[in-house]
Amino acid sequence: MPAAPPLLLVLLPGMDGTGLMFEPFVKALAGFEARVVRYPATMTAYPDCVAFARQQLPTDQPFLLLGESFSGPVAIALAAEAPEGLVGLVLCSSFARNPRPEWLWLRPLLRLLPPLQLPLPLLRRLLLGRGAAGELVRLTTAMLPHFPTAAMKGRTLAVAAVDHTALLDRIPVPMLALCASHDRLVPKRAAAWIQAHRSQLDITTLQGPHWLLQTRPEACLRAIQAFVDLLPSREATTGNPDQS
């Protein structure tokens, strides 16, 4: 019997939306095929991101869906639709609802402020942590021109308002949450909230900053592979014996 083809991993990007920051993780991938979704720079609302990503899901093969940071709610909404071929859902440094509700009072002020570019040293501190590799800093620098300040503002406002908690029970496939031990943006309680509303959630915490897929790609891959190894067979999930 021929070996099963590599499982497709559909990657939904973080707040920058470019997909460029997946480069270290995609380079480390083994045993998976990758498809990176890239949001247009003008797209900031969650319903629009969901509709855009839906069009890029496969229709003829099993796949694993991964939502990073901003895209966690997008991935949750898509998984709740039970698309054909979906075998599992992975959230990385992400959330189902606003992960910082204590900052909600800032939302009206943020609406009034003009779009602002965060300085690179602050981004490094928030996303990459201390001692970030020079290659990651260069990649971040190359990404920034493709991430307009208006997109950052719009997506930040979207995060402040999102709450997909009610969708968690509709997701028919196993879920994995990858959490960073030193995440300055998404606290541990974000995964705890998801687990409180969906008991069947695997949580793996890895040492690292918010950008886990960038700073710990091999460790993330091992955690995802361990998760996949415990999934129902693709034959059972898709009902297509040719996939096994």
C-alpha positions in Angstrom: 0.0 0.0 0.0 1.5 3.4 -1.0 2.4 5.8 1.8 0.0 8.5 2.6 0.9 11.9 1.1 2.1 14.6 3.5 -0.7 16.2 5.5 -1.5 19.7 4.4 -1.0 22.4 7.0 -3.0 25.6 6.3 -1.3 28.5 8.0 -3.3 31.6 9.0 -1.0 34.5 9.8 -0.5 36.7 12.8 -1.5 40.4 13.0 0.8 41.5 10.1 -1.3 39.2 7.8 1.6 38.9 5.3 2.5 35.3 6.1 6.2 36.3 5.7 6.9 35.5 9.3 6.1 31.9 8.7 9.4 31.5 6.9 11.4 29.9 9.7 8.6 27.4 10.5 8.0 26.5 6.9 11.7 25.8 6.4 11.6 23.5 9.4 8.5 21.6 8.2 9.0 17.9 7.6 6.2 15.5 6.9 3.8 18.3 6.1 2.8 20.3 3.0 2.3 24.0 3.8 -0.2 26.5 2.4 0.2 30.0 3.7 -2.8 32.4 3.7 -1.9 36.0 3.3 -4.5 38.7 4.0 -4.7 41.9 1.9 -3.3 44.8 3.8 -6.6 46.6 3.7 -8.4 43.6 5.3 -8.8 44.1 9.1 -12.3 42.9 10.1 -12.6 39.3 11.3 -15.7 38.4 9.1 -13.7 39.5 6.0 -10.6 37.5 7.1 -12.8 34.4 7.6 -14.4 34.8 4.2 -11.0 35.3 2.5 -9.4 32.3 4.3 -12.4 30.1 3.6 -11.8 30.4 -0.1 -8.3 29.1 0.3 -9.1 25.9 2.2 -8.6 22.7 0.2 -11.7 20.8 -1.0 -10.0 17.5 -2.1 -7.6 16.5 0.7 -7.3 16.2 4.5 -5.8 19.2 6.2 -4.8 20.7 9.6 -5.7 24.3 10.2 -3.3 26.5 12.3 -4.2 30.0 13.4 -1.4 32.1 14.8 -2.1 35.0 17.2 -4.6 37.4 15.5 -5.8 34.5 13.3 -7.0 32.3 16.2 -10.5 33.6 15.9 -10.4 33.1 12.1 -9.4 29.5 12.6 -12.0 28.9 15.2 -14.8 30.3 13.0 -13.7 28.2 10.0 -13.3 25.0 12.1 -16.8 25.6 13.6 -18.1 25.3 10.0 -16.7 21.7 9.9 -15.2 22.0 6.4 -14.7 18.8 4.6 -11.2 17.3 5.1 -10.4 19.2 8.4 -8.7 16.8 10.8 -7.5 19.1 13.5 -7.1 22.7 14.7 -4.0 24.3 16.2 -3.9 27.7 17.9 -0.5 29.2 18.4 -0.1 32.1 20.9 -3.8 32.8 20.3 -7.2 33.2 21.8 -11.0 32.9 21.3 -11.8 36.3 22.7 -9.9 39.5 23.5 -6.9 38.3 25.5 -6.5 41.6 27.3 -10.0 42.7 28.4 -8.4 44.9 31.0 -7.3 47.1 28.1 -10.7 47.4 26.6 -11.1 50.9 28.0 -8.4 52.0 25.6 -10.5 51.1 22.5 -12.3 54.5 22.1 -8.9 56.2 22.5 -7.3 53.9 19.9 -10.1 54.8 17.4 -9.2 58.5 17.8 -5.5 58.1 17.5 -3.8 58.2 14.0 -2.2 54.9 13.0 1.3 54.6 14.6 4.3 52.5 13.6 5.7 50.7 16.6 9.5 51.1 16.8 11.5 47.9 16.0 13.1 47.6 19.5 9.6 47.5 21.0 8.4 44.9 18.5 11.5 42.8 19.2 10.8 43.0 22.9 7.1 42.1 22.5 7.4 39.4 19.8 10.9 38.0 19.8 12.1 38.4 23.3 15.7 38.9 24.3 18.6 37.6 22.3 16.6 37.3 19.0 18.7 35.9 16.1 19.8 38.5 13.6 18.1 36.6 10.8 14.7 37.0 12.6 15.3 40.7 13.2 16.1 41.1 9.5 13.0 39.2 8.5 10.9 41.4 10.8 12.4 44.5 9.3 11.6 43.2 5.8 8.0 42.4 6.8 7.2 45.9 8.2 6.9 47.8 4.9 4.1 45.3 4.0 2.2 45.9 7.2 0.7 49.4 7.0 0.0 51.2 10.3 -3.7 51.4 9.3 -3.8 47.6 9.2 -2.2 47.3 12.6 -4.7 49.8 14.0 -7.7 48.1 12.4 -6.7 44.6 13.4 -6.0 45.7 17.0 -9.5 47.1 17.2 -10.8 43.8 15.8 -9.0 41.9 18.5 -10.5 44.2 21.2 -14.0 43.4 20.1 -13.8 39.7 19.1 -15.4 36.9 21.1 -15.8 33.5 19.5 -16.3 31.6 22.7 -19.7 30.4 21.6 -18.2 28.7 18.5 -15.8 26.4 20.5 -18.4 23.7 21.1 -19.2 23.5 17.4 -15.7 22.5 16.4 -15.9 18.8 15.6 -12.1 18.0 15.5 -9.4 17.8 18.2 -7.7 21.0 19.2 -4.2 21.9 20.3 -3.1 25.2 21.8 0.6 26.1 21.6 1.4 28.6 24.3 4.6 30.6 24.9 6.1 30.7 28.4 7.1 34.3 28.0 4.3 35.7 25.9 4.0 39.5 26.5 0.9 39.8 24.4 -1.3 36.8 25.0 -1.5 35.6 28.6 -1.9 32.0 29.7 -5.4 32.7 30.8 -6.4 32.9 27.1 -5.8 29.2 26.6 -7.4 28.5 30.0 -10.5 30.4 28.9 -10.7 28.2 25.8 -10.3 25.0 27.9 -13.0 26.2 30.3 -15.4 26.3 27.4 -14.1 23.2 25.6 -12.7 20.5 27.8 -11.2 18.6 24.9 -8.2 20.9 24.4 -4.5 19.8 24.4 -2.3 22.6 25.7 1.5 22.5 25.1 3.6 25.3 26.6 7.0 25.9 25.1 9.8 28.1 26.3 9.8 31.2 24.2 8.2 34.6 23.3 5.0 35.4 21.5 6.5 34.4 18.1 6.9 30.7 18.9 6.8 29.5 15.3 9.6 31.9 14.5 11.9 31.4 17.5 11.1 27.7 18.2 10.1 26.2 14.9 11.5 22.7 15.5 9.9 22.5 19.0 6.5 23.6 17.5 6.8 21.1 14.8 7.4 18.3 17.3 4.4 19.3 19.3 2.2 19.4 16.2 3.5 16.1 15.0 2.8 14.5 18.4 -0.8 16.0 18.2 -1.3 14.6 14.7 0.0 11.2 15.7 -3.0 10.9 18.1 -5.6 12.1 15.6 -8.1 9.6 14.1 -6.8 8.2 10.8 -7.4 10.3 7.7 -9.4 7.5 6.3 -11.8 7.6 9.2 -11.9 11.4 9.1 -12.5 11.9 5.4 -14.2 8.7 4.5 -11.9 8.4 1.5 -10.0 5.1 1.5 -7.6 6.4 -1.2 -6.2 8.8 1.4 -4.7 6.1 3.6 
